[in-house]
Amino acid sequence: MENSRKVTSDQIIAEMHRTVDRLAEDGADRGDIKILARALRELRHSFRVLAEHKGIRKVTVFGSARCLPDSPSYRQAEAFGREMAGKGWMVVTGGGEGIMEAAHVGAGQNLAMGINILLPFEQSANRIIAGDPKLIHVKYFFTRKLLFVKESDGVALFPGGFGTLDEAFEVLTLLQTGKSKLFPIVLLDEPGGDYWRLWREFVAGHLLRRKLISPEDLSFFRVTDDMAVAVEEILGFYRVFHSMRYVGKELVIRLSRPLPGGALSRIRGEFSDILASGSFRLGASLPDEGNEPRLADLPRLIFRFNRKNFGRLRMLVDHLNREHA
């Protein structure tokens, strides 16, 4: 809600208590209550673990648990994890075997984090993250999906089955509908592979051709079989763009460095279609951002976004980053 920033944590917790009490008043089914209780318990523990690593960039890696250690995709994921960890990023996976293990092998235990789903098969923790306090166990896929993207600064998808495709469309849906902050998505084939190339052909040939998505929606992701290109796609997203936040009716994009001369004029000329009203302006931290003092000194691009053209918003981020290419 618009004034949610003015509501204190104590008030929100009090409302949660009232909601729980109303379950009894409603005569809620015991099974439904168990789902809520388990989800709340898992999320509380998960938020506590994530809080210990706040401020560290994180990339979430998805891919098949069935990928064998001698396969090209496994080696690609291992190299990707190593490169991202070398840049100081944490590597978050489902904590299982296959691609998940490979990314953790590359990252090393210190920068590996796992969010493991409890299944009757195929999902025991891999040898890198097993027993680590950064390994979170959850029962439900919906809580797991929330945790994967809650603090993720990028997503890398490797070949996989139903689960991987579900995760690919999940993160794209979140970006397309504005239900998540913007972050880069890279779909990484093994060298010379065609898994994601054929997927992109399906998306363009069936979804875009039938006008079920918009052309700018294709800007949310990049397909490559080159690990170095994948790493640059994620790191380059933060070359100028730092983070974003809504403050009332305005969208505030924090910048890691000032824009060069003439940049604001070019933005006004190329992206006026995403404005709800007014224009773009450069500015400093707004008063309502006072709860993030570590970001106070970053310059800002401030405007009233129409909260509709999120693909174009991603294109604006790419434009900002090209200004310092």
C-alpha positions in Angstrom: 0.0 0.0 0.0 1.1 3.6 -0.7 1.8 4.5 3.0 3.3 1.2 4.0 6.7 2.9 4.6 5.1 4.7 7.6 3.9 1.5 9.3 6.3 0.3 12.0 7.6 -3.3 12.3 5.7 -3.6 15.6 2.5 -2.7 13.9 3.0 -5.2 11.2 3.8 -8.0 13.7 0.6 -7.0 15.6 -1.4 -7.4 12.4 0.2 -10.8 11.9 -1.0 -11.8 15.4 -4.5 -10.7 14.5 -4.4 -12.7 11.3 -3.4 -15.8 13.2 -6.2 -15.3 15.7 -8.7 -15.0 12.9 -7.7 -18.4 11.7 -9.2 -19.9 14.8 -12.3 -17.7 14.4 -12.6 -18.9 10.8 -12.4 -22.5 11.9 -9.5 -23.0 9.5 -8.7 -26.6 8.5 -5.8 -28.1 10.5 -3.9 -28.9 7.3 -4.1 -25.3 6.1 -2.9 -24.1 9.5 0.1 -26.5 9.2 1.0 -25.1 5.8 1.0 -21.5 7.2 2.9 -22.5 10.3 5.6 -24.4 8.4 6.0 -21.6 5.8 6.3 -18.9 8.5 8.9 -20.9 10.4 11.0 -21.6 7.3 10.8 -17.9 6.2 11.8 -16.6 9.7 14.9 -18.8 9.8 15.7 -18.0 6.1 15.5 -14.3 6.7 17.8 -14.6 9.6 20.4 -16.5 7.5 20.1 -14.0 4.7 20.5 -11.0 7.0 24.0 -12.3 8.0 25.1 -11.8 4.4 23.3 -8.6 3.5 25.2 -6.2 1.3 27.1 -9.0 -0.5 26.1 -9.3 -4.2 24.5 -12.7 -4.9 23.9 -14.6 -8.2 21.4 -17.4 -8.2 22.2 -20.4 -10.4 19.6 -22.8 -11.7 20.2 -26.0 -13.7 19.7 -29.8 -13.7 20.5 -31.9 -10.7 21.2 -34.8 -13.1 24.1 -33.2 -14.9 27.2 -35.4 -14.4 30.6 -34.1 -13.3 32.3 -35.0 -16.7 29.7 -33.1 -18.8 30.5 -29.8 -20.5 27.6 -28.0 -18.6 29.0 -29.1 -15.3 32.4 -27.7 -16.2 30.8 -24.5 -17.5 28.9 -24.1 -14.2 32.0 -24.7 -12.2 33.9 -22.1 -14.1 31.1 -19.6 -13.8 30.9 -20.1 -10.0 34.6 -19.7 -9.7 34.6 -16.5 -11.8 31.7 -14.9 -9.9 33.2 -15.8 -6.5 36.5 -14.3 -7.7 34.6 -11.0 -8.1 33.3 -11.3 -4.5 29.8 -12.5 -5.3 28.0 -15.3 -3.4 26.7 -18.1 -5.5 23.2 -19.3 -4.5 21.8 -22.6 -5.7 19.2 -25.2 -4.8 22.0 -26.9 -2.8 21.7 -30.2 -4.7 23.9 -32.1 -7.1 24.6 -31.6 -10.8 24.7 -27.9 -11.9 24.1 -26.8 -8.3 27.1 -28.7 -7.1 29.3 -27.5 -10.0 28.5 -23.9 -9.2 29.3 -24.4 -5.5 32.6 -26.3 -6.4 33.6 -23.2 -8.4 32.6 -20.7 -5.7 34.0 -22.6 -2.7 32.3 -23.1 0.6 32.8 -19.6 1.9 30.8 -18.0 -0.9 28.3 -20.8 -1.5 24.7 -20.6 -0.3 22.0 -23.3 -0.7 18.3 -23.3 -0.5 17.4 -27.0 -0.6 13.9 -28.4 -1.2 12.9 -31.4 0.8 12.1 -34.1 -1.7 11.8 -37.9 -1.5 14.5 -38.3 -4.2 17.2 -36.4 -6.1 17.8 -33.5 -3.8 20.3 -34.3 -1.1 22.7 -31.5 -0.3 25.9 -31.4 -2.4 29.3 -32.0 -0.8 30.3 -28.4 -0.7 27.3 -27.0 1.1 26.2 -30.0 3.2 26.2 -29.1 6.9 27.0 -25.5 6.2 25.0 -22.9 8.2 24.3 -21.1 4.8 22.3 -24.1 3.7 18.6 -23.5 4.2 16.0 -26.4 4.0 12.5 -25.7 2.9 9.4 -27.9 2.3 7.5 -25.8 -0.2 8.5 -24.6 -3.6 6.7 -21.3 -3.2 8.9 -20.3 -0.2 12.0 -21.5 -2.0 11.2 -19.4 -5.1 10.7 -16.3 -2.9 14.1 -16.9 -1.3 15.9 -17.4 -4.6 15.0 -13.9 -5.9 14.5 -12.0 -2.6 18.1 -10.7 -2.5 19.4 -12.0 -5.8 21.4 -9.5 -7.9 21.5 -11.8 -11.0 20.3 -15.2 -12.3 22.2 -17.7 -14.4 20.3 -20.6 -15.9 22.0 -23.7 -17.2 20.3 -26.6 -19.1 17.8 -28.5 -17.0 14.4 -30.2 -16.9 10.9 -29.1 -15.8 12.2 -27.3 -12.7 14.8 -25.2 -14.5 12.2 -24.2 -17.2 9.8 -23.3 -14.4 12.4 -21.2 -12.7 13.3 -19.5 -16.0 9.7 -18.4 -16.7 9.1 -17.6 -13.0 11.9 -15.0 -12.9 11.0 -13.6 -16.3 7.3 -13.2 -15.1 8.5 -11.4 -12.0 10.5 -8.9 -14.0 7.8 -8.5 -16.7 5.1 -7.7 -14.1 7.3 -5.6 -11.9 6.9 -7.9 -8.9 10.7 -7.9 -8.4 13.5 -5.4 -8.6 15.4 -5.5 -11.9 18.3 -7.9 -12.2 20.2 -9.5 -15.1 19.3 -13.0 -16.4 21.7 -15.0 -18.5 20.9 -18.4 -20.0 24.2 -20.3 -20.5 24.6 -23.1 -22.9 27.5 -25.5 -22.9 30.1 -24.4 -25.5 28.5 -25.0 -28.9 25.2 -26.1 -27.2 21.7 -25.2 -28.4 19.5 -25.8 -25.3 18.8 -22.1 -24.6 19.2 -21.1 -28.2 16.3 -23.3 -29.2 14.3 -22.1 -26.2 14.8 -18.5 -27.3 13.6 -19.5 -30.8 10.5 -21.0 -29.2 9.9 -17.8 -27.2 10.3 -15.5 -30.2 8.6 -17.8 -32.7 5.6 -18.7 -30.7 5.1 -16.1 -27.9 6.3 -13.0 -29.6 4.9 -13.8 -33.0 1.5 -14.4 -31.5 1.9 -11.1 -29.6 1.6 -12.9 -26.2 4.7 -10.9 -25.1 6.1 -7.6 -26.2 9.4 -7.2 -28.2 11.0 -5.3 -25.2 10.4 -8.4 -23.0 13.3 -10.1 -24.8 15.6 -7.5 -23.2 15.2 -9.2 -19.8 17.6 -12.0 -20.7 20.6 -12.9 -22.8 21.5 -16.3 -24.3 25.2 -17.3 -24.7 27.5 -20.3 -24.7 30.4 -18.2 -23.6 31.1 -18.2 -19.8 33.0 -14.9 -20.0 30.1 -13.2 -21.8 27.7 -14.5 -19.1 29.8 -13.1 -16.3 30.1 -9.7 -18.1 26.3 -9.7 -18.6 25.8 -9.8 -14.9 28.7 -7.6 -13.7 28.0 -5.1 -16.5 24.5 -4.6 -15.3 25.9 -2.8 -12.3 28.5 -0.7 -14.2 26.4 2.4 -13.6 23.1 1.1 -12.3 23.3 0.3 -8.6 19.8 -0.3 -7.3 16.3 1.0 -7.5 13.5 1.9 -5.1 10.0 3.4 -5.2 9.5 6.5 -3.1 5.9 7.4 -3.2 5.0 7.8 -6.8 8.6 8.2 -7.9 11.1 5.6 -9.0 14.6 6.3 -7.8 17.5 4.7 -9.6 20.7 4.9 -7.6 23.8 5.2 -9.8 27.3 4.1 -8.9 28.8 7.1 -10.6 27.5 10.4 -12.1 26.2 10.4 -15.6 28.4 12.2 -18.2 27.3 15.5 -19.7 24.4 15.3 -22.1 23.2 11.9 -20.7 20.1 13.3 -19.1 19.0 15.0 -22.4 19.5 11.7 -24.3 17.4 9.8 -21.7 14.6 12.4 -21.9 14.7 12.0 -25.7 14.7 8.2 -25.8 12.6 7.1 -22.8 9.8 9.6 -22.4 7.3 6.7 -23.2 7.8 5.1 -19.8 6.8 8.2 -17.9 3.5 8.5 -16.1 4.0 12.3 -15.9 6.7 14.9 -15.6 10.2 14.2 -16.8 13.5 12.7 -15.7 15.7 14.5 -13.2 19.0 14.0 -11.5 19.1 14.4 -7.7 20.4 13.3 -4.4 19.0 10.9 -1.8 15.4 11.6 -0.9 14.3 12.0 2.7 12.3 8.7 2.7 15.5 6.8 1.8 16.9 7.6 5.2 16.8 4.0 6.3 19.6 3.2 3.8 22.4 5.5 4.9 25.1 3.5 3.1 23.5 4.5 -0.2 23.0 8.2 0.7 25.9 9.5 -1.3 25.0 7.9 -4.6 23.6 10.1 -7.3 20.0 9.4 -8.4 17.9 9.4 -11.6 14.4 10.2 -10.4 11.1 10.0 -12.4 7.5 8.9 -12.3 7.5 5.5 -14.0 4.3 4.3 -15.5 4.8 0.9 -13.8 3.8 -0.9 -17.0 6.7 -0.9 -19.5 9.2 -2.9 -17.4 11.0 -4.2 -20.5 11.7 -0.6 -21.5 12.8 0.1 -18.0 15.4 -2.7 -18.4 16.4 -1.0 -21.7 16.9 2.2 -19.8 19.3 0.4 -17.4 21.2 -0.9 -20.4 21.4 2.7 -21.8 22.7 4.0 -18.5 25.4 1.4 -18.5 26.4 2.1 -22.1 27.0 5.7 -21.1 30.2 4.5 -19.3 31.1 1.7 -21.7 
